[in-house]
Each structure stands twice: as C-alpha cells, then as structure tokens.
C-alpha cells in the first residue's frame, strides 16, 4: 500500500517508540502518550499522525481494559462520556476545515496546556477543590473530547476531573481506561470517513508495532508500583513542553 511504501526506518522507529509510550500510559504512567503526540506529528504530519496514533491507542486500550476490567466508576463515566462525545464531534468538524499548519498549532496548544495542567497538579500535590456534579463534568468532558480528537491530549484533563472525585488510585486508572477505550471507538469513524486519516495502510502499520504497545502495557502494569512517579512525570512535562514548542514554531 502507498502508506506502507513510504515508511522508512526513522518512521518505523518513531512509531515503535510512540507505541511503547502509549502502552506505558495505559498501564498508569500518566503522560507518556502526550510525548508521543509531538513526536508523531513532527514525522508524519499533524492530521495524519492523529489517525495513525489512534490504532496504537486502541490496541493498548484492549490490554488495559482487560487488566482493569473490574475497576472503573460507571457513575463518573456516565457524567463525562456524553459531553466527551459532543466534544469529539466538534473536534472532528473543526479539524476537517482547517489546514495542516493550523491543525498543528491547535495540537501544540493542547499539548502545552496539558503540560501546564500536569505541572499545576504536581505543585498542588494532586489536591483540588472540585465536585463530580454536572457543571464540572460538562466543561471538562467537552474539553476532553475535543482535545482527544484534535490532539490526542485529553489525559491530563480527565486526570484533573477524576482526581477530584475522591476515588482510589486503581479506580481512577480503571475509569480513565474505560473512558478512553469508549472515546477512541467513537473517534474511529471520524478518522475513517471524515478526516480519512485511518486506512488499511495505517492499520497494518499499527498492527506491526502492536507488540510494543501490548508489551509496554503489560510491563507497565507491573512496574507502576516500583518506579517513582514524580521524577517520571517531571521528565514528561519538560519533554512535552519541548515537543509542543517545536510543533508551534515549526
């Protein structure tokens, strides 16, 4: 296929590294996929990379959902997911009618905003004054859906909402896993039929690097309790800022 014929060694390496980062994110190492987004966008282009990365995300979703199948809060899913679907639709329509440069700028804005949000959470030690009521779930759900569709950068937004819920850590991770599994399913037809950024060629490329995503997810589930989270998150914040600035200035 045309897409596969254009894949050279640097592109395969970028896709494999991104798949590994996505797998670690799905296992509970927050922010890894945020670093994968600018890496993919810089090499494949902003819009094309979002569809290519979706297949990797969905592969890791399946493994993560299996590992956290008994976790998750249906109440919090029902409060945020309908709003996220509306945000996904808005993001799909917005992305269809803008050029790749503006798309890349939007992606950079979401990456940098998410990095700032992660840094703010670190400074506050994860403590927030927020409830799980609709007036909190609605705007955060909309923003999560829109930023997920345009920039695959909704993790920190959902993290902000879920950390304010008072749920234990495993329930937070489980709810996040289920949320993004369902949100990515909603995004798929828009990538196929509206943006045309997901095709048979991208599917085959994603399947080729699926072992990296699956292996990183299984490994991450076991390492999440052993590796210090704070140094890891600080590194990701700095790297995400650098990646976002690169996209914005490119």
PALOMAR-799085 format. One record per residue (C-alpha): x, y, z. Coordinates in steps of 0.1 Angstrom, whole numbers, plus 5000, padded with zeros to 4 digits. Each point is the difference from the previous one (the first is absolute). Layout:
! residues N
+------+------+------+
!    u !    v !    w !
+------+------+------+
!    X !    Y !    Z !
...
+------+------+------+
//
This chain:
! residues 250
+------+------+------+
!    u !    v !    w !
+------+------+------+
! 5000 ! 5000 ! 5000 !
! 5011 ! 5036 ! 4994 !
! 5002 ! 5009 ! 5037 !
! 5022 ! 4969 ! 5008 !
! 5023 ! 5007 ! 4970 !
! 5008 ! 5034 ! 5015 !
! 5010 ! 4985 ! 5033 !
! 5038 ! 5001 ! 5006 !
! 5021 ! 4991 ! 5030 !
! 4996 ! 5033 ! 5019 !
! 4962 ! 4999 ! 4996 !
! 4998 ! 4964 ! 5012 !
! 5022 ! 5009 ! 5030 !
! 4978 ! 5031 ! 5008 !
! 4969 ! 4978 ! 4998 !
! 5015 ! 4973 ! 5022 !
! 5012 ! 5025 ! 5026 !
! 4965 ! 5016 ! 5000 !
! 4984 ! 4967 ! 5004 !
! 5022 ! 4993 ! 5030 !
! 4991 ! 5033 ! 5016 !
! 4963 ! 4995 ! 4994 !
! 5002 ! 4965 ! 5016 !
! 5016 ! 5015 ! 5031 !
! 4974 ! 5027 ! 5002 !
! 4972 ! 4974 ! 4998 !
! 5016 ! 4981 ! 5028 !
! 4999 ! 5030 ! 5023 !
! 5031 ! 5020 ! 4992 !
! 4982 ! 5032 ! 4993 !
! 5012 ! 5023 ! 4972 !
! 5019 ! 4976 ! 4977 !
! 4976 ! 5004 ! 4971 !
! 5003 ! 5038 ! 5004 !
! 5037 ! 4996 ! 4990 !
! 4991 ! 4976 ! 4971 !
! 4977 ! 5026 ! 4984 !
! 5026 ! 5027 ! 4990 !
! 5025 ! 4972 ! 4990 !
! 4974 ! 4985 ! 4976 !
! 4988 ! 5034 ! 4988 !
! 5036 ! 5012 ! 4992 !
! 5006 ! 4969 ! 4979 !
! 4967 ! 4991 ! 4984 !
! 4982 ! 5033 ! 5000 !
! 4974 ! 5012 ! 5025 !
! 4967 ! 4987 ! 4985 !
! 5015 ! 4967 ! 4986 !
! 5017 ! 4992 ! 5033 !
! 4968 ! 5003 ! 5020 !
! 4984 ! 4972 ! 4980 !
! 5032 ! 4979 ! 5001 !
! 5003 ! 5004 ! 5037 !
! 4963 ! 4991 ! 5005 !
! 5007 ! 4964 ! 4990 !
! 5028 ! 4997 ! 5025 !
! 4978 ! 5016 ! 5027 !
! 4972 ! 4975 ! 4993 !
! 5024 ! 4970 ! 5001 !
! 5012 ! 5011 ! 5034 !
! 4964 ! 5007 ! 5011 !
! 4991 ! 4964 ! 4996 !
! 5028 ! 4988 ! 5022 !
! 4994 ! 5027 ! 5026 !
! 4962 ! 4993 ! 5001 !
! 5008 ! 4963 ! 5006 !
! 5024 ! 5009 ! 5029 !
! 4975 ! 5024 ! 5015 !
! 4968 ! 4983 ! 4990 !
! 4987 ! 4999 ! 5036 !
! 5009 ! 5036 ! 5008 !
! 4985 ! 5032 ! 4989 !
! 4970 ! 5021 ! 5011 !
! 4969 ! 4998 ! 4978 !
! 4987 ! 5031 ! 5017 !
! 5029 ! 5022 ! 4990 !
! 5000 ! 4985 ! 4965 !
! 4964 ! 5009 ! 4995 !
! 5006 ! 5035 ! 5012 !
! 5028 ! 5007 ! 4976 !
! 4997 ! 4978 ! 4969 !
! 4969 ! 5016 ! 4984 !
! 5017 ! 5034 ! 5002 !
! 5033 ! 4985 ! 4987 !
! 4981 ! 4986 ! 4969 !
! 4987 ! 5036 ! 4993 !
! 5036 ! 5012 ! 5003 !
! 5012 ! 4973 ! 4976 !
! 4974 ! 5010 ! 4974 !
! 5010 ! 5037 ! 5004 !
! 5037 ! 4991 ! 4996 !
! 4993 ! 4978 ! 4969 !
! 4981 ! 5029 ! 4983 !
! 5026 ! 5025 ! 5010 !
! 5029 ! 4979 ! 4988 !
! 4984 ! 4993 ! 4966 !
! 4999 ! 5036 ! 4990 !
! 5035 ! 5013 ! 5011 !
! 5033 ! 4996 ! 4982 !
! 5028 ! 4978 ! 5014 !
! 5020 ! 5030 ! 5014 !
! 4970 ! 5013 ! 5021 !
! 4993 ! 4964 ! 5010 !
! 5036 ! 4997 ! 5012 !
! 4997 ! 5032 ! 5019 !
! 4968 ! 4988 ! 5017 !
! 5017 ! 4968 ! 5009 !
! 5029 ! 5019 ! 5015 !
! 4976 ! 5021 ! 5021 !
! 4984 ! 4969 ! 5015 !
! 5033 ! 4984 ! 5007 !
! 5014 ! 5031 ! 5017 !
! 4968 ! 5006 ! 5019 !
! 5000 ! 4964 ! 5012 !
! 5037 ! 5003 ! 5011 !
! 4991 ! 5031 ! 5019 !
! 4971 ! 4982 ! 5016 !
! 5022 ! 4971 ! 5010 !
! 5026 ! 5024 ! 5015 !
! 4972 ! 5017 ! 5020 !
! 4988 ! 4967 ! 5013 !
! 5036 ! 4992 ! 5011 !
! 5003 ! 5033 ! 5019 !
! 4966 ! 4994 ! 5017 !
! 5009 ! 4965 ! 5008 !
! 4968 ! 4987 ! 4983 !
! 4977 ! 5019 ! 5023 !
! 4970 ! 5017 ! 4984 !
! 4968 ! 5018 ! 5010 !
! 4975 ! 4985 ! 4976 !
! 4970 ! 4977 ! 5001 !
! 4986 ! 4974 ! 4976 !
! 4969 ! 5020 ! 4992 !
! 4989 ! 5007 ! 4964 !
! 5013 ! 5036 ! 5000 !
! 5035 ! 4985 ! 5005 !
! 4995 ! 4969 ! 4978 !
! 4985 ! 5019 ! 4970 !
! 5028 ! 5025 ! 4992 !
! 5028 ! 4975 ! 5008 !
! 4982 ! 4973 ! 4980 !
! 4997 ! 5024 ! 4970 !
! 5036 ! 5010 ! 5003 !
! 5012 ! 4964 ! 5003 !
! 4980 ! 4990 ! 4969 !
! 5012 ! 5029 ! 4979 !
! 5037 ! 4997 ! 5011 !
! 4999 ! 4963 ! 4995 !
! 4987 ! 5003 ! 4964 !
! 5023 ! 5028 ! 4990 !
! 5032 ! 4993 ! 5020 !
! 4997 ! 4966 ! 5018 !
! 5007 ! 5021 ! 5030 !
! 4971 ! 4995 ! 5024 !
! 5017 ! 4980 ! 5027 !
! 5009 ! 5029 ! 5023 !
! 4964 ! 5014 ! 4997 !
! 4984 ! 4968 ! 5010 !
! 5026 ! 4995 ! 5027 !
! 4990 ! 5034 ! 5015 !
! 4964 ! 4989 ! 5001 !
! 5006 ! 4965 ! 5014 !
! 5025 ! 5011 ! 5026 !
! 4973 ! 5024 ! 5014 !
! 4976 ! 4971 ! 5003 !
! 5015 ! 4984 ! 5031 !
! 5003 ! 4966 ! 4983 !
! 5029 ! 4978 ! 5010 !
! 5030 ! 4997 ! 4976 !
! 4990 ! 4968 ! 4983 !
! 4965 ! 5012 ! 4995 !
! 5013 ! 5033 ! 4985 !
! 5022 ! 4980 ! 4975 !
! 4972 ! 4976 ! 4993 !
! 4975 ! 5027 ! 4993 !
! 5025 ! 5018 ! 4978 !
! 5007 ! 4968 ! 4980 !
! 4963 ! 4994 ! 4994 !
! 4994 ! 5036 ! 4990 !
! 5027 ! 5001 ! 4974 !
! 4991 ! 4966 ! 4987 !
! 4965 ! 5012 ! 4993 !
! 5010 ! 5034 ! 4988 !
! 5025 ! 4985 ! 4975 !
! 4973 ! 4978 ! 4986 !
! 4979 ! 5031 ! 4994 !
! 5029 ! 5017 ! 4983 !
! 5008 ! 4972 ! 4976 !
! 4972 ! 5006 ! 4974 !
! 5009 ! 5037 ! 4998 !
! 5036 ! 4991 ! 4993 !
! 4989 ! 4976 ! 4973 !
! 4972 ! 5018 ! 4982 !
! 5004 ! 5037 ! 5009 !
! 5038 ! 5007 ! 5003 !
! 5010 ! 4969 ! 4980 !
! 5030 ! 4997 ! 5023 !
! 4995 ! 4963 ! 5008 !
! 5002 ! 4974 ! 4972 !
! 5011 ! 4965 ! 4993 !
! 5036 ! 5011 ! 4998 !
! 5000 ! 5017 ! 5033 !
! 4982 ! 4970 ! 5015 !
! 5028 ! 4977 ! 4988 !
! 5027 ! 5023 ! 5013 !
! 4982 ! 5001 ! 5034 !
! 4998 ! 4962 ! 5001 !
! 5037 ! 4998 ! 4993 !
! 5008 ! 5020 ! 5031 !
! 4972 ! 4985 ! 5021 !
! 5025 ! 4978 ! 5019 !
! 5017 ! 5032 ! 5013 !
! 4968 ! 5014 ! 5013 !
! 4988 ! 4967 ! 5015 !
! 5033 ! 4992 ! 5016 !
! 5004 ! 5035 ! 5015 !
! 4964 ! 4998 ! 5014 !
! 5006 ! 4966 ! 5017 !
! 5034 ! 5011 ! 5012 !
! 4987 ! 5034 ! 5012 !
! 4973 ! 4984 ! 5021 !
! 5027 ! 4982 ! 5019 !
! 5024 ! 5029 ! 5002 !
! 4975 ! 5027 ! 5010 !
! 5005 ! 4992 ! 5036 !
! 5038 ! 4998 ! 4998 !
! 5012 ! 5030 ! 4980 !
! 4998 ! 5034 ! 5018 !
! 4972 ! 5020 ! 4984 !
! 5011 ! 5035 ! 5007 !
! 5033 ! 5000 ! 4981 !
! 4983 ! 4982 ! 4971 !
! 4973 ! 5026 ! 4998 !
! 5024 ! 5030 ! 5003 !
! 5020 ! 4985 ! 4971 !
! 4968 ! 4996 ! 4979 !
! 4989 ! 5036 ! 5008 !
! 5033 ! 5014 ! 4988 !
! 5001 ! 4978 ! 4969 !
! 4963 ! 5008 ! 4992 !
! 5007 ! 5038 ! 5002 !
! 5030 ! 4996 ! 4977 !
! 4979 ! 4979 ! 4975 !
! 4971 ! 5025 ! 5001 !
! 5023 ! 5030 ! 4994 !
! 5016 ! 4981 ! 4971 !
! 4966 ! 4995 ! 4984 !
! 4990 ! 5036 ! 5006 !
! 5031 ! 5015 ! 4985 !
! 5006 ! 4975 ! 4972 !
+------+------+------+
//
